[in-house]
Amino acid sequence: MHHRTAVRAACLALAAVSLAACTSRSGEPVKPPEPTTPAQAAPGADGVGDPYYPKDGNGGYDVSGYHVSISYDPKSRKLTGDTKITATATGDLDRFNLDLNGLTVSAVEVDDKAAKFSRTGEHELVITPAAAVAEGAEFTTRVRYGGVPKA
């Protein structure tokens, strides 16, 4: 019974990371990125504005792919994850959010460079890349995390 609960919690954690970056597409054509200075960039939204779950999902980018690698040790109940998200900025971003609940983040990279990160609210992971991401630019975010998922 404990094993099933832990596996279910691990799957929910994975689903949370996978859904973290979901945003709706604007339908506008993607223009080539222009150089962005920190003064021009703005943070992405901490939610997509759903009336029932306004803080779920995140704005400022559209995700085009996920590469998720997790391991789970049933004896210790510890999950270890490494997720890489490929996205396109829908605006100039000096920071953006992902949703991640209940696990500890050990490292974040944006375009293979270490990024600053912090936690806020119930499940927000706030990421500040080393350099602002220009509107229209494709970028990757890698998050390494782990812990014991809560049932």
VMD Tcl script that draws the C-alpha trace (Angstrom):
set ca {
  {0.00 0.00 0.00}
  {2.77 2.47 0.84}
  {4.51 1.66 -2.44}
  {1.39 2.48 -4.46}
  {0.88 5.72 -2.59}
  {4.50 6.73 -3.15}
  {4.35 5.85 -6.85}
  {1.11 7.80 -7.18}
  {2.75 10.78 -5.47}
  {5.77 10.49 -7.78}
  {3.49 10.49 -10.81}
  {1.64 13.54 -9.49}
  {4.94 15.35 -8.97}
  {5.97 14.52 -12.52}
  {2.61 15.69 -13.83}
  {3.01 18.96 -11.91}
  {6.39 19.64 -13.51}
  {5.05 18.67 -16.94}
  {2.02 20.95 -16.62}
  {4.06 23.74 -15.09}
  {4.86 25.44 -18.32}
  {1.60 24.91 -20.19}
  {0.26 28.10 -21.71}
  {-2.19 28.81 -24.46}
  {-0.84 29.77 -27.85}
  {-1.62 33.27 -29.06}
  {-1.82 32.38 -32.74}
  {0.49 35.25 -33.63}
  {3.42 34.53 -35.95}
  {6.77 34.17 -34.20}
  {9.14 36.98 -35.07}
  {12.90 36.65 -34.83}
  {14.27 37.59 -31.41}
  {15.81 41.01 -30.95}
  {18.46 41.81 -28.36}
  {16.91 42.39 -24.97}
  {18.28 44.45 -22.14}
  {17.22 43.78 -18.54}
  {15.40 47.14 -18.52}
  {13.18 45.99 -21.43}
  {12.35 42.58 -20.00}
  {9.52 41.75 -17.60}
  {8.57 38.73 -15.54}
  {6.27 36.08 -16.95}
  {2.87 35.62 -15.29}
  {2.61 33.25 -12.33}
  {-0.59 31.73 -13.73}
  {-2.60 31.50 -16.94}
  {-5.71 33.06 -15.43}
  {-8.03 30.05 -15.28}
  {-11.03 31.18 -13.18}
  {-10.93 28.05 -10.98}
  {-7.13 27.65 -10.71}
  {-5.73 31.12 -11.46}
  {-2.18 30.37 -10.25}
  {-1.76 27.09 -12.15}
  {0.30 27.14 -15.32}
  {2.52 30.08 -16.18}
  {2.67 32.88 -18.72}
  {5.46 34.40 -20.76}
  {6.38 31.38 -22.85}
  {4.98 28.50 -24.92}
  {6.41 25.04 -24.32}
  {7.36 22.90 -27.30}
  {8.93 19.94 -25.52}
  {9.77 18.15 -22.29}
  {12.50 15.68 -21.44}
  {11.76 14.21 -18.02}
  {14.00 11.76 -16.21}
  {13.01 10.51 -12.77}
  {14.12 7.76 -10.47}
  {12.34 6.47 -7.41}
  {13.68 4.37 -4.56}
  {10.74 2.55 -2.90}
  {12.77 1.72 0.21}
  {13.69 5.34 1.00}
  {10.62 6.71 -0.84}
  {12.92 9.29 -2.46}
  {12.25 10.64 -5.92}
  {15.03 12.29 -7.95}
  {14.17 14.25 -11.07}
  {15.88 16.06 -13.92}
  {13.54 17.87 -16.30}
  {14.49 19.88 -19.38}
  {11.84 22.11 -20.94}
  {12.15 23.69 -24.38}
  {10.05 26.82 -24.85}
  {9.67 30.01 -26.87}
  {9.38 33.34 -25.06}
  {6.13 35.20 -25.84}
  {7.60 38.39 -24.39}
  {10.96 39.65 -23.16}
  {11.57 37.75 -19.90}
  {13.84 38.72 -17.04}
  {12.29 35.94 -14.95}
  {9.58 33.31 -15.24}
  {7.82 30.71 -13.13}
  {7.27 26.97 -13.14}
  {4.86 25.09 -10.88}
  {6.55 22.54 -8.62}
  {4.99 21.33 -5.41}
  {6.54 19.39 -2.55}
  {10.04 18.71 -3.90}
  {13.35 20.46 -3.27}
  {15.13 22.09 -6.19}
  {18.89 21.63 -6.23}
  {19.83 23.42 -9.47}
  {18.32 25.36 -12.38}
  {19.91 26.22 -15.73}
  {18.60 28.35 -18.57}
  {20.35 27.74 -21.89}
  {23.08 25.75 -20.11}
  {23.93 28.62 -17.73}
  {23.24 28.55 -13.99}
  {20.11 30.51 -13.11}
  {18.96 31.94 -9.80}
  {15.81 30.45 -8.35}
  {13.52 30.90 -5.38}
  {10.22 29.53 -4.12}
  {7.10 31.57 -3.51}
  {3.53 30.73 -2.67}
  {2.29 27.19 -2.51}
  {4.01 25.85 -5.61}
  {5.81 28.55 -7.59}
  {9.43 28.12 -8.64}
  {10.66 31.57 -9.73}
  {13.58 31.41 -12.18}
  {15.88 34.33 -13.00}
  {18.13 33.51 -15.97}
  {21.68 34.88 -16.16}
  {20.56 36.97 -19.18}
  {17.08 38.09 -20.16}
  {15.32 35.94 -22.77}
  {14.18 37.89 -25.84}
  {10.66 37.64 -27.19}
  {10.55 34.95 -29.87}
  {13.72 33.23 -28.65}
  {13.67 29.49 -28.09}
  {15.27 28.59 -24.76}
  {15.77 25.56 -22.54}
  {15.29 25.33 -18.81}
  {16.72 22.44 -16.82}
  {15.51 21.79 -13.27}
  {17.03 19.20 -10.93}
  {14.92 18.30 -7.93}
  {14.21 15.59 -5.39}
  {12.65 14.58 -2.13}
  {10.01 12.36 -0.64}
  {6.68 13.03 -2.36}
  {3.80 13.67 -0.01}
  {0.81 11.37 -0.46}
}
mol new
graphics top color blue
foreach p $ca { graphics top sphere $p radius 0.5 }
foreach p [lrange $ca 0 end-1] q [lrange $ca 1 end] { graphics top cylinder $p $q radius 0.2 }
display resetview
